Amino acid sequence: AAGQDSAPADEEPAESSLTEKTGVVSVNYCTREGTAKDGHDFSHTEGAVIFNEDEYVKTIRIPIIDDYEYEADKEFFIDLIPGEFDFASTYFHGDPSSGVLRLVIDRMGGSDGTVTLDVCTEDGSAVGGDNCKSFDYVACNEQVTFKHGEMQKTVEIRINEASAASKQFTAILKNPSFGAKLGAVSGAVCFIGPDESKHDEAQLAKEAQDDEEEELTYKGQFIQAMSIDAGEDEDGNPNEISCLDLLLHFCTFFFKVLIALVPPTQYLKAYPAFVISLIVIGTMTAFVEQLGNLLGCVLGIHQAVTGITIVAIGTSLPDTFASRTAALQDEYADNSVGNVTGSNSVNVFLGLGLPWCIATIYAAAKGKSYCVDPDNLFQSLVFFLTVATVCIITLFVRRALGGELGGPKAVKWVCGVCMISLWVLYVILASLKAYNILQFNVDLPVASGVCSTAHSSV
């Protein structure tokens, strides 16, 4: 359709006609600039026309802007939009027992002509492939064709019938043919699981928990710290408080109140919560370290043994539980394994390096040398590196067999027992060396003129 901007101002707006003889259809349209420009030569217009069974001609009126200046003929275009395409829902569910997940695509705002668009999938916790026996689902990347007047299509995706745990992947609409548009729901999350209602309940519970955490204030934190929560049963009713709940509340009351002092995360984008949390963690770590040393002293345990057992357990348990949470919730093993390596790097580079650096600078300023007797340090490092190498090899083997974490129950238990045994072996070897039961001595070189004795001079 073409319009000219030379029409007098008192004339009717230009008219464009379209003819269709295919029955009852709804056709969307909109104007598009050519040499004529929107707002200067014509007014942008869009809408829909409905052709009833006995109608074959419709008229679209496009306002033409006249500026009383002579100009050459210009043109603009009217595009007939064959429809807008959306998924029928933002969420689809497939029961493994049926072996198929169905995606429903709706066509709205027009049904004129033949339209094609692509449907593809992207992996989430579910992994797609070329078959549903070795993978969670059959990956999809196909072209869907809507014929003239066709308003809905269903795409079937085969899923693994042996899948037990709930997993998810994403379905995406893209590349519609010319004139067609994608709507607001051009992506959908697809869940594979035995029961759709369980997922809905878990999602609602998670959303309720998130809302509760977002609204938690200082007052709410202290009320929560001083309250005894026994949880809820399957029907959502609160459980009765048991003697064990009372005992755990009594033992952890101090720590609950201490943690409640941390500002809520909604204050100043959680920066105060982050800083004060670090201060609280540092204070508690120092507190645990001192208690561990005192306990070792009372029990007559060698200081080196105390450090690798009581103190190490007390300061590393938070990292252990953080890694466990990450392993259960995250899709990959990066966070759970990276938390351990990151924690150790902080301990080595900051926990040891920073105090030693400060002590060395202080000693140099006093004109003295700062020397520390390594005692059993080198031997402990040899033991540690040995068991750590075995641990890394185990992770590489597990990766080659399917993944660093998880897997069949037997494999998980065997690997778990193996890791615990490595720690026990390290503690035994380091303890035997600390008590000189195991003879494994290495003479470390000492730079001449720096430390004349094996002990600190500061």
Backbone torsions as a table, in degrees:
resi	resn	phi	psi	omega
1	ALA	NA	143.7	-178.3
2	ALA	-129.9	145.9	176.6
3	GLY	-129.1	150.3	179.3
4	GLN	-117.4	140.7	-175.1
5	ASP	-91.8	14.3	-178.6
6	SER	-98.2	7.9	179.7
7	ALA	-72.9	140.7	177.0
8	PRO	-61.4	156.8	-175.1
9	ALA	-67.3	-26.5	-176.3
10	ASP	-89.3	2.6	177.9
11	GLU	-82.9	161.9	176.1
12	GLU	-67.2	150.1	175.8
13	PRO	-58.0	154.3	-179.4
14	ALA	-64.2	148.6	-178.8
15	GLU	-117.0	141.5	175.1
16	SER	-125.7	136.2	-176.4
17	SER	-111.7	148.2	171.0
18	LEU	-132.3	141.5	-176.9
19	THR	-117.6	134.8	179.8
20	GLU	-144.8	135.2	-176.2
21	LYS	-130.3	50.1	-176.5
22	THR	-124.2	16.3	176.4
23	GLY	101.9	-156.4	-175.5
24	VAL	-82.3	114.5	178.2
25	VAL	-141.2	158.2	172.4
26	SER	-116.4	128.5	-176.4
27	VAL	-126.1	122.9	172.4
28	ASN	-85.2	151.0	178.9
29	TYR	-144.6	159.5	173.0
30	CYS	-159.0	153.5	-179.6
31	THR	-86.7	153.5	179.5
32	ARG	-138.6	136.3	-176.8
33	GLU	-64.3	144.8	166.9
34	GLY	-123.8	-122.1	171.4
35	THR	-74.3	-26.6	173.6
36	ALA	-81.1	138.1	-174.3
37	LYS	-109.8	141.2	178.5
38	ASP	-64.1	134.3	179.4
39	GLY	85.9	-14.7	179.5
40	HIS	-115.7	-41.7	-179.2
41	ASP	-111.5	-26.6	178.7
42	PHE	-154.6	166.1	178.9
43	SER	-102.4	128.1	-179.3
44	HIS	-59.6	134.9	-178.1
45	THR	-135.7	138.7	174.1
46	GLU	-147.7	157.0	-178.6
47	GLY	170.6	-158.4	-179.1
48	ALA	-140.5	145.8	174.6
49	VAL	-121.1	142.0	-178.2
50	ILE	-112.0	124.6	175.4
51	PHE	-99.6	112.4	174.2
52	ASN	-75.8	177.0	-174.8
53	GLU	-61.2	-33.2	-176.2
54	ASP	-102.6	15.0	179.4
55	GLU	-111.0	136.8	-178.1
56	TYR	-128.1	-11.4	-178.2
57	VAL	-134.6	133.8	173.6
58	LYS	-130.1	151.6	-179.4
59	THR	-116.4	131.9	176.7
60	ILE	-110.6	129.6	-177.7
61	ARG	-103.5	123.4	-179.0
62	ILE	-116.6	117.7	178.6
63	PRO	-66.2	130.7	176.8
64	ILE	-104.1	134.0	-178.4
65	ILE	-94.6	123.3	-178.7
66	ASP	-107.2	128.0	179.6
67	ASP	-114.4	10.9	177.0
68	TYR	59.9	19.9	175.3
69	GLU	-109.6	142.2	179.5
70	TYR	-74.9	127.0	177.0
71	GLU	-142.2	155.4	175.8
72	ALA	-67.9	161.3	178.4
73	ASP	-59.8	139.6	177.2
74	LYS	-126.3	165.1	-177.8
75	GLU	-136.0	150.9	169.0
76	PHE	-136.5	176.5	-171.5
77	PHE	-127.8	152.5	171.6
78	ILE	-115.3	117.3	178.5
79	ASP	-95.3	127.2	173.3
80	LEU	-87.2	115.6	-175.3
81	ILE	-87.0	118.4	-176.6
82	PRO	-76.3	4.6	176.0
83	GLY	137.7	165.1	176.0
84	GLU	-117.8	134.6	-170.1
85	PHE	-115.1	130.6	-179.5
86	ASP	-139.7	157.0	164.5
87	PHE	-72.0	146.9	-179.6
88	ALA	-67.3	-19.2	-179.5
89	SER	-152.4	158.7	174.9
90	THR	-83.4	-2.0	-174.0
91	TYR	-145.9	129.6	175.5
92	PHE	-127.1	148.2	-177.7
93	HIS	-125.7	139.2	175.7
94	GLY	-125.6	125.4	177.9
95	ASP	-85.2	123.3	-178.8
96	PRO	-54.9	-29.6	-178.8
97	SER	-64.9	-26.7	178.3
98	SER	-83.9	-22.6	178.6
99	GLY	74.9	9.5	-177.8
100	VAL	-149.4	145.9	173.7
101	LEU	-121.3	130.2	-174.3
102	ARG	-107.2	125.0	174.7
103	LEU	-100.5	128.2	-179.2
104	VAL	-107.7	124.8	-179.4
105	ILE	-112.8	126.6	180.0
106	ASP	-103.0	145.8	174.8
107	ARG	-113.4	121.8	-175.2
108	MET	-131.4	157.4	175.0
109	GLY	72.5	24.9	179.1
110	GLY	144.4	145.4	179.3
111	SER	-137.5	22.7	-174.8
112	ASP	-82.9	129.4	172.2
113	GLY	80.6	175.7	178.5
114	THR	-94.7	131.0	-176.2
115	VAL	-127.7	140.6	174.1
116	THR	-120.5	149.1	173.7
117	LEU	-153.4	159.7	-176.6
118	ASP	-99.0	142.5	173.2
119	VAL	-119.3	123.6	179.7
120	CYS	-134.2	163.4	-179.7
121	THR	-121.6	151.4	175.3
122	GLU	-128.5	136.5	-176.5
123	ASP	-66.3	145.5	167.4
124	GLY	-122.7	-122.9	172.5
125	SER	-73.4	-22.4	172.6
126	ALA	-88.7	137.1	-176.9
127	VAL	-110.1	126.1	-179.1
128	GLY	-95.4	157.6	178.6
129	GLY	-159.9	-160.5	-176.4
130	ASP	-88.5	-2.8	175.1
131	ASN	-151.2	160.2	-175.5
132	CYS	-100.6	11.7	175.2
133	LYS	-93.8	-41.5	178.9
134	SER	-90.0	-17.0	-177.6
135	PHE	-124.4	171.2	-178.7
136	ASP	-74.1	-29.9	179.4
137	TYR	-158.2	164.8	177.4
138	VAL	-86.7	116.2	-178.2
139	ALA	-59.6	143.2	-175.7
140	CYS	-117.9	132.7	171.8
141	ASN	-153.7	74.9	-172.8
142	GLU	-127.9	161.8	179.3
143	GLN	-98.8	130.2	-180.0
144	VAL	-106.6	134.8	-178.1
145	THR	-113.0	122.8	171.9
146	PHE	-98.5	118.5	177.0
147	LYS	-77.9	168.3	-179.5
148	HIS	-57.0	127.0	179.1
149	GLY	83.8	-5.5	-179.0
150	GLU	-82.3	127.2	-170.5
151	MET	-109.9	-11.2	-177.5
152	GLN	-152.4	142.9	177.0
153	LYS	-133.8	148.5	176.1
154	THR	-119.6	127.5	177.6
155	VAL	-109.7	125.8	-179.1
156	GLU	-99.2	131.0	177.2
157	ILE	-117.8	122.5	180.0
158	ARG	-74.3	136.1	-179.3
159	ILE	-123.7	160.8	-177.5
160	ASN	-71.6	120.0	-178.9
161	GLU	-71.5	-16.4	-178.6
162	ALA	-91.5	1.7	-177.6
163	SER	-68.0	129.6	-178.4
164	ALA	-107.4	-45.7	-178.1
165	ALA	-81.2	152.0	177.5
166	SER	-73.6	129.3	179.3
167	LYS	-136.0	166.0	-176.8
168	GLN	-143.0	152.7	170.4
169	PHE	-143.1	175.2	-174.9
170	THR	-117.6	138.2	174.0
171	ALA	-109.9	139.3	-173.1
172	ILE	-133.6	138.1	170.8
173	LEU	-97.4	138.0	178.8
174	LYS	-159.1	169.0	176.0
175	ASN	54.2	54.3	174.3
176	PRO	-69.1	150.2	179.4
177	SER	-67.0	166.6	-170.5
178	PHE	-55.8	131.7	178.4
179	GLY	96.9	-29.7	179.8
180	ALA	-79.8	156.3	-178.8
181	LYS	-130.1	154.0	172.4
182	LEU	-96.6	138.0	-179.2
183	GLY	-86.2	-163.2	-176.3
184	ALA	-73.3	-22.5	-177.2
185	VAL	-109.3	64.0	178.9
186	SER	-91.3	3.6	176.4
187	GLY	-137.5	148.2	-179.6
188	ALA	-145.4	147.3	176.8
189	VAL	-94.3	128.6	-178.0
190	CYS	-110.3	124.3	-178.1
191	PHE	-107.1	135.2	174.5
192	ILE	-110.9	117.4	-178.4
193	GLY	-169.9	163.3	-175.5
194	PRO	-72.1	-26.1	-174.3
195	ASP	-144.3	117.6	-178.6
196	GLU	-66.4	-35.7	-176.1
197	SER	-66.2	-31.9	178.9
198	LYS	-65.5	-38.9	178.4
199	HIS	-64.5	-42.5	180.0
200	ASP	-62.1	-42.6	179.4
201	GLU	-63.6	-42.8	179.8
202	ALA	-64.6	-39.2	180.0
203	GLN	-66.3	-42.6	179.0
204	LEU	-64.4	-39.9	178.4
205	ALA	-63.7	-41.5	179.6
206	LYS	-64.3	-43.4	179.8
207	GLU	-63.9	-39.8	178.3
208	ALA	-64.4	-39.9	178.3
209	GLN	-65.5	-41.3	178.4
210	ASP	-62.4	-42.2	178.9
211	ASP	-63.5	-39.3	179.7
212	GLU	-64.5	-41.6	-179.3
213	GLU	-67.8	-36.4	-179.4
214	GLU	-66.3	-33.8	-175.9
215	GLU	-90.1	-0.2	-176.5
216	LEU	-69.2	127.6	179.2
217	THR	-109.9	179.5	176.3
218	TYR	-56.3	-46.7	-179.8
219	LYS	-61.6	-42.8	179.1
220	GLY	-63.1	-36.5	178.8
221	GLN	-63.6	-42.7	-179.2
222	PHE	-70.8	-37.2	176.5
223	ILE	-62.9	-42.0	179.0
224	GLN	-65.5	-38.9	-179.6
225	ALA	-66.8	-34.1	-176.6
226	MET	-91.2	-4.3	-179.5
227	SER	-95.9	153.3	177.2
228	ILE	-102.2	118.1	-178.4
229	ASP	-110.2	114.2	179.7
230	ALA	-96.8	5.4	179.3
231	GLY	83.0	-173.1	-178.0
232	GLU	-127.1	155.4	176.6
233	ASP	-84.7	-172.2	-176.1
234	GLU	-64.8	-26.1	-179.5
235	ASP	-89.8	1.5	179.0
236	GLY	88.3	6.2	179.3
237	ASN	-87.6	142.5	-179.2
238	PRO	-65.2	138.9	177.7
239	ASN	-77.1	158.7	176.4
240	GLU	-73.5	143.2	-178.8
241	ILE	-76.0	125.3	-178.3
242	SER	-97.3	171.7	177.4
243	CYS	-63.9	-35.2	178.1
244	LEU	-64.8	-39.6	176.7
245	ASP	-61.2	-41.7	178.4
246	LEU	-64.5	-41.5	-179.1
247	LEU	-65.5	-45.3	179.5
248	LEU	-64.2	-38.0	178.4
249	HIS	-64.9	-40.2	179.3
250	PHE	-64.8	-42.2	-177.3
251	CYS	-71.3	-29.2	-175.4
252	THR	-106.0	5.6	-174.4
253	PHE	-59.8	-44.3	-179.3
254	PHE	-59.8	-44.1	-177.9
255	PHE	-69.7	-35.6	176.9
256	LYS	-62.0	-45.1	179.3
257	VAL	-66.6	-38.9	179.0
258	LEU	-62.1	-43.5	179.5
259	ILE	-68.6	-30.3	178.5
260	ALA	-65.5	-18.7	177.9
261	LEU	-70.6	-19.2	178.4
262	VAL	-68.9	130.0	-178.3
263	PRO	-59.7	147.1	175.5
264	PRO	-58.7	152.4	-173.9
265	THR	-69.5	-18.2	-178.9
266	GLN	-79.3	-4.9	178.9
267	TYR	-84.9	124.0	174.4
268	LEU	49.5	45.4	175.9
269	LYS	58.5	29.8	174.1
270	ALA	72.8	6.9	178.3
271	TYR	-64.4	-45.8	176.9
272	PRO	-60.4	-38.1	179.3
273	ALA	-62.6	-40.0	-179.3
274	PHE	-65.9	-48.1	-176.3
275	VAL	-65.8	-48.1	-177.7
276	ILE	-67.9	-32.6	175.9
277	SER	-62.1	-41.7	177.1
278	LEU	-62.4	-40.3	179.2
279	ILE	-64.2	-43.9	-179.8
280	VAL	-64.3	-43.0	179.6
281	ILE	-63.2	-44.0	178.2
282	GLY	-61.8	-42.0	179.1
283	THR	-64.2	-44.9	-179.3
284	MET	-66.9	-36.3	177.4
285	THR	-62.6	-43.9	177.4
286	ALA	-63.3	-38.6	179.2
287	PHE	-63.7	-46.3	179.8
288	VAL	-64.6	-39.3	179.9
289	GLU	-62.3	-43.1	179.1
290	GLN	-67.0	-41.8	178.2
291	LEU	-63.7	-38.7	178.3
292	GLY	-63.0	-44.5	178.2
293	ASN	-63.7	-40.6	178.7
294	LEU	-65.1	-41.3	179.3
295	LEU	-64.4	-41.8	177.7
296	GLY	-64.0	-37.1	178.8
297	CYS	-65.9	-42.8	-179.8
298	VAL	-64.5	-39.4	-177.8
299	LEU	-84.0	-4.2	178.8
300	GLY	73.6	30.7	-179.7
301	ILE	-91.0	139.6	178.6
302	HIS	-57.8	142.6	-175.8
303	GLN	-59.7	-37.7	179.2
304	ALA	-65.1	-37.8	178.4
305	VAL	-69.3	-38.9	176.7
306	THR	-59.9	-41.2	-177.9
307	GLY	-64.8	-37.6	-176.6
308	ILE	-91.0	-2.6	179.7
309	THR	-119.2	-79.5	-172.7
310	ILE	-63.7	-52.7	-177.5
311	VAL	-66.1	-43.1	-178.4
312	ALA	-62.9	-42.7	179.1
313	ILE	-65.6	-44.2	-178.3
314	GLY	-63.1	-35.2	-177.8
315	THR	-91.2	-16.5	-175.8
316	SER	-103.3	-13.2	179.2
317	LEU	-58.4	-41.2	176.2
318	PRO	-57.7	-40.0	176.7
319	ASP	-64.0	-37.3	-179.9
320	THR	-63.0	-46.3	-179.3
321	PHE	-70.3	-33.9	176.5
322	ALA	-64.3	-41.2	178.0
323	SER	-66.1	-38.7	178.3
324	ARG	-63.2	-45.0	178.7
325	THR	-61.4	-43.2	178.9
326	ALA	-64.0	-38.7	180.0
327	ALA	-65.6	-34.8	-178.7
328	LEU	-78.3	-35.0	-171.5
329	GLN	-97.7	-32.4	-174.8
330	ASP	-83.0	154.6	-179.3
331	GLU	-72.0	-34.7	-177.1
332	TYR	-117.0	172.0	-176.9
333	ALA	-89.7	0.3	-173.1
334	ASP	-58.1	-48.3	-175.1
335	ASN	-67.3	-41.7	-176.8
336	SER	-68.0	-43.6	177.9
337	VAL	-74.9	-41.0	179.6
338	GLY	-63.9	-29.2	177.2
339	ASN	-63.7	-39.0	179.6
340	VAL	-68.4	-50.2	-179.1
341	THR	-65.1	-38.8	178.1
342	GLY	-64.6	-40.5	178.5
343	SER	-63.7	-42.2	178.8
344	ASN	-66.5	-36.7	179.1
345	SER	-66.3	-37.2	176.3
346	VAL	-65.6	-42.5	179.4
347	ASN	-61.4	-42.3	-176.2
348	VAL	-75.8	-50.8	-172.3
349	PHE	-78.9	-35.8	179.1
350	LEU	-100.7	-48.5	-177.1
351	GLY	-61.1	-34.5	177.0
352	LEU	-101.9	-46.9	-173.5
353	GLY	-63.6	-44.5	-176.8
354	LEU	-66.0	-49.1	177.7
355	PRO	-61.5	-41.3	179.8
356	TRP	-65.4	-37.4	178.4
357	CYS	-64.1	-44.5	179.6
358	ILE	-63.7	-44.1	-179.1
359	ALA	-64.0	-38.6	-179.9
360	THR	-67.2	-42.2	178.3
361	ILE	-64.1	-41.2	-180.0
362	TYR	-64.1	-43.5	-179.9
363	ALA	-65.0	-39.7	179.2
364	ALA	-64.6	-37.3	178.7
365	ALA	-66.1	-27.9	178.8
366	LYS	-89.9	0.4	-179.4
367	GLY	76.3	24.9	-179.7
368	LYS	-120.0	169.2	175.0
369	SER	-106.5	147.0	-178.6
370	TYR	-108.7	109.7	-178.2
371	CYS	-124.9	138.7	179.0
372	VAL	-126.0	129.7	178.5
373	ASP	-66.9	120.2	-179.5
374	PRO	-68.5	-21.8	179.6
375	ASP	50.9	-113.7	-177.2
376	ASN	-101.8	17.5	-174.2
377	LEU	-61.2	-47.8	-176.5
378	PHE	-62.4	-44.0	-180.0
379	GLN	-64.6	-39.4	177.8
380	SER	-63.1	-38.0	177.5
381	LEU	-64.6	-39.2	178.1
382	VAL	-62.5	-45.6	177.9
383	PHE	-61.1	-44.8	-177.5
384	PHE	-63.4	-46.7	-179.4
385	LEU	-62.6	-32.5	179.2
386	THR	-65.5	-51.2	-178.9
387	VAL	-70.3	-32.0	177.3
388	ALA	-65.5	-37.5	177.1
389	THR	-63.2	-42.0	176.7
390	VAL	-62.0	-39.6	178.7
391	CYS	-62.9	-45.0	-179.9
392	ILE	-64.6	-41.5	178.0
393	ILE	-60.9	-39.8	178.3
394	THR	-61.5	-41.8	178.5
395	LEU	-64.2	-40.8	178.3
396	PHE	-64.5	-40.2	178.4
397	VAL	-64.1	-42.9	178.8
398	ARG	-63.7	-38.4	178.2
399	ARG	-62.4	-41.4	179.5
400	ALA	-65.9	-28.2	-178.8
401	LEU	-91.7	-3.7	176.3
402	GLY	142.1	-17.1	179.2
403	GLY	164.0	149.2	-178.7
404	GLU	-68.5	-35.6	-176.0
405	LEU	-121.7	162.4	175.9
406	GLY	75.9	-150.9	-179.8
407	GLY	100.4	-172.4	178.4
408	PRO	-57.5	153.7	-174.9
409	LYS	-59.8	-42.7	-178.4
410	ALA	-63.9	-41.9	179.9
411	VAL	-64.8	-43.1	179.6
412	LYS	-59.6	-45.4	-178.0
413	TRP	-67.6	-41.9	179.4
414	VAL	-62.5	-46.0	179.7
415	CYS	-65.9	-38.8	178.7
416	GLY	-63.4	-45.6	177.6
417	VAL	-63.3	-37.5	179.0
418	CYS	-62.6	-44.7	-179.5
419	MET	-64.6	-43.6	178.7
420	ILE	-63.9	-38.7	179.0
421	SER	-64.5	-35.9	177.5
422	LEU	-62.6	-41.7	179.3
423	TRP	-65.8	-44.7	179.2
424	VAL	-61.3	-41.2	179.2
425	LEU	-62.3	-42.1	179.5
426	TYR	-63.7	-44.2	-179.9
427	VAL	-62.3	-41.9	-179.6
428	ILE	-64.0	-48.2	-178.2
429	LEU	-64.1	-44.7	-179.6
430	ALA	-65.5	-36.6	179.5
431	SER	-69.0	-42.0	178.6
432	LEU	-62.5	-36.3	178.3
433	LYS	-72.2	-36.9	179.6
434	ALA	-62.5	-34.5	179.4
435	TYR	-93.3	11.1	177.9
436	ASN	59.2	23.6	173.8
437	ILE	-77.7	-37.7	176.7
438	LEU	-97.8	118.0	-178.1
439	GLN	-89.2	104.8	179.3
440	PHE	-148.1	83.9	-173.3
441	ASN	-106.4	141.1	177.7
442	VAL	-132.7	125.2	178.2
443	ASP	-85.0	111.0	179.8
444	LEU	-83.6	137.9	178.3
445	PRO	-69.4	140.9	178.3
446	VAL	-119.8	130.1	-179.1
447	ALA	-64.7	132.0	-178.1
448	SER	-69.6	140.0	177.3
449	GLY	85.0	-1.1	-179.5
450	VAL	-103.5	-58.9	179.7
451	CYS	-126.6	113.9	-179.0
452	SER	-85.5	-17.8	178.7
453	THR	-126.4	172.1	-179.2
454	ALA	-88.9	4.5	-176.4
455	HIS	-117.5	161.2	-179.1
456	SER	-69.9	138.6	177.6
457	SER	-97.3	8.0	-179.8
458	VAL	-114.4	NA	NA
